Amino acid sequence: MKGTAEQKPDDQNQRELALLKRIARRDRDAISHLYQLYHPRLFKFVFGLTHSYAAADELVNDIMMIVWQQAAVFRGDSKVSTWIFGIAYRQAVRSLTRGKKTPAQPVADEPAYDDSIEVERRDWVWRGLRTLPYPQQVSMILVFYYGLSYAETAEIAGCSVNTVKTRMFHARRKLRDYFAEAAIDGAVEDGRQHG
């Protein structure tokens, strides 16, 4: 079953490595294919960091341009995805430190009129994540949303595995407190509406 979720991660990495080799030889079809593979994940990742559709769109294009320019120097010490997400992380940090971030309200993936519990829960989690310091936010997103290991997350963020573990510990504690407080506030608010 080619191209399904049942693919082994090593098989996927081998296909992406082959694409990178073609990109290093300036194969435009290969970069187009890699762009299609990575655009959704990169956009979601960068948007989660910048909270801006325009900034995320621009950054994804910048990231893929760097991949195009640097494909020949990829050493293969990590997975292709780890390398690309590392580029994405560094570009997002640069963008934010240069003041390119444009504040935006949290936006759910679904239309505003959809009041399903899943949409509400996802929005609640993202609001909680946005209360965390940036390094903790990135660690949580990479580990929980993208399923990366602590080692891969450390490589992307340019820190040690122990630093990622510490960030995750503090992030979980802060989120637990945030969710407990938000649940209480929500219950009080519901009581006012129904009382």
Sequence and secondary structure as in RCSB ss.txt:
>XXXX:A:sequence
MKGTAEQKPDDQNQRELALLKRIARRDRDAISHLYQLYHPRLFKFVFGLTHSYAAADELVNDIMMIVWQQAAVFR
GDSKVSTWIFGIAYRQAVRSLTRGKKTPAQPVADEPAYDDSIEVERRDWVWRGLRTLPYPQQVSMILVFYYGLSY
AETAEIAGCSVNTVKTRMFHARRKLRDYFAEAAIDGAVEDGRQHG
>XXXX:A:secstr
 TTSTTS HHHHHHHHHHHHHHHHTT HHHHHHHHHHHHHHHHHHHHHHH  HHHHHHHHHHHHHHHHHHGGG  
 SS HHHHHHHHHHHHHHHHHHTT         SS TT   HHHHHHHHHHHHHHTS HHHHHHHIIIIIS   H
HHHHHHHTS HHHHHHHHHHHHHHHHHHHHHHHHHHHHHHHHHH 
